Amino acid sequence: MDALSGFLDGPRARGAHLLRVSMDPPWSVRIEDEAPLSVMCVARGEARVVTGAGSGTGAGTGTVAGSGTGAGSGTVAGRAAGGRMVTLGPGDLAVARGPDPYTVADDPATPDQAVILPGERCVTPDGTDLSEAMSLGVRTWGNAAEGASVMLVGTYQMRGEISRRLLDALPPLLVLTAREWNSGMTSMLAEEIVRDEPGQEAVLDRLLDLVLISALRLWFSRPEAHAPGWFRALADPVVGQAVRLLQNNPAHPWTVARLAAGTGVSRAALARRFTALVGEPPMAYLTGWRLALAADLLREPDATLGAVARKVGYGSPFALSAAFKREYGVSPQEHRSASPTR
């Protein structure tokens, strides 16, 4: 399992929340659901996403990352009350990293009409429930059945250590224009999201995974993306192979010598090249990967400490416990007690 696959394991297990949002102006929705990651695809019309100070109390830094220039879709189009605004057009995609709140609207000056809270609760700014009032059918929500603006929204609830490694590398909001990525997937998602057939949740989860993985691959390929060292290293024929060996088989009794033999170079050459590209030596990377896997596996209600230790390459529960506490400051049992189960 590589880190991108691990990143998606949590959403697959839980099921992502998908919704077709259909709006006629004026409209404005404040997002305060604290979701770690949300994907927004514009199927029709336009939407403005406002982050930072202008999006409300408690908002984050407001950084918007994209590659467009000028006033076209997918570019930083202006500022709203100290925050930053990006305009999304048909086929454009945005990925918002939580938990900081943000606003999606037809115009940044439009007052908030709905607030999305944790647990997929929807209320007015004064707290009145809107769940039924704005329901428009199968996975469809908004103020108009065939609104001028239609967005496809998917929310992930991953909260694992492997997911954190990727989330930490993302800006609060990244944008890809329709010209930059395969927006044909938007049309497919738009067709499937309103279907109510057996197995449809699984179909939608896979489609959303495909959209997200495509977006992340494209984003991380950019120099300005500041991709994690391990991701950049995957393109290297030697270090990329070493990273895959460690990620795919963490339980193996790896040494630098064994890893070098698996990649066809000397120990010194591998250690030097790996550290330069990834930012840490091979065995340090392996320790971090093993403990991140262990942290996520411990959230499984039926996983014993002994089984987790064997799966991630520790000889005993005691050895895993000692390493885990050094890394995270809590014992595996304390970590498990504080983590929601799947």
JONOR-V199394 format. One record per backbone hydrogen bond with DSSP energy under -0.5 kcal/mol. CO is the residue of the C=O (numbers start at 1). NH is the residue of the N-H. Records with the same first field share a line. If there is no record, write none. Layout:
CO = NH + NH
This chain:
2 = 6
3 = 7
4 = 8
5 = 9
6 = 10
8 = 12
9 = 13
10 = 14
11 = 15
16 = 18
17 = 155
19 = 21 + 153
20 = 22 + 141
21 = 151
22 = 143 + 144
23 = 149
27 = 106 + 107
28 = 113 + 114
29 = 31 + 104
30 = 32 + 116
31 = 102
32 = 118
36 = 98
37 = 156
38 = 96
39 = 154
40 = 94
41 = 43 + 152
42 = 91
44 = 150
47 = 88
48 = 50 + 105
49 = 51 + 86
50 = 103
51 = 54 + 84
52 = 55
53 = 56
56 = 59
63 = 173
64 = 66
65 = 175
69 = 72
72 = 75
74 = 68
75 = 77 + 87
78 = 85
80 = 83
82 = 53
83 = 80
84 = 51
85 = 77 + 78
86 = 49 + 88
87 = 74 + 75
88 = 47
89 = 92
92 = 42
93 = 176
94 = 40 + 96
95 = 97 + 174
96 = 38 + 98
102 = 31
103 = 50
104 = 29
105 = 48
107 = 110
114 = 30
115 = 117 + 123
116 = 32
117 = 120 + 121
121 = 117
122 = 130 + 131
123 = 115
124 = 127
128 = 124
130 = 134
132 = 135
134 = 142
137 = 140
139 = 20
140 = 136 + 137
141 = 22
144 = 147
149 = 23
150 = 43 + 44
151 = 21 + 153
152 = 41
153 = 19
154 = 39
155 = 17
156 = 37
160 = 164
161 = 165
162 = 166
163 = 166 + 167
164 = 168
166 = 169
167 = 170
172 = 97
173 = 65
174 = 95
176 = 93
177 = 180 + 181
178 = 183
181 = 183
182 = 185
183 = 186 + 187
184 = 188
185 = 189
186 = 190
187 = 191
188 = 192
189 = 193
190 = 194
192 = 195
197 = 200
199 = 203
200 = 204
201 = 205
202 = 206
203 = 207
204 = 208
205 = 209
206 = 210
207 = 211
208 = 212
209 = 213
210 = 214
211 = 215
212 = 216
213 = 217
214 = 218
215 = 219
216 = 220
217 = 221
219 = 222
222 = 225
223 = 226
228 = 231 + 232
229 = 233
230 = 234
231 = 234
232 = 235
233 = 236
236 = 240 + 241
238 = 242
239 = 243
240 = 244
241 = 245
242 = 246
243 = 247
244 = 248
245 = 249
247 = 250
249 = 252
252 = 254
255 = 259
256 = 260
257 = 261
258 = 262
259 = 263
260 = 263 + 264 + 265
266 = 270
267 = 271
268 = 272
269 = 273
270 = 274
271 = 275
272 = 276
273 = 277
274 = 278 + 279
275 = 279
281 = 285
282 = 286
283 = 287
284 = 288
285 = 289
286 = 290
287 = 291
288 = 292
289 = 293
290 = 294
291 = 295
292 = 296
293 = 297
294 = 298
296 = 299
297 = 300
299 = 342
300 = 303
304 = 308
305 = 309
306 = 310
307 = 311
308 = 312
309 = 313 + 314
310 = 313
316 = 320
317 = 321
318 = 322
319 = 323
320 = 324
321 = 325
322 = 326
323 = 327
324 = 328
325 = 329
331 = 335
332 = 336
333 = 337
334 = 338
335 = 339
336 = 339
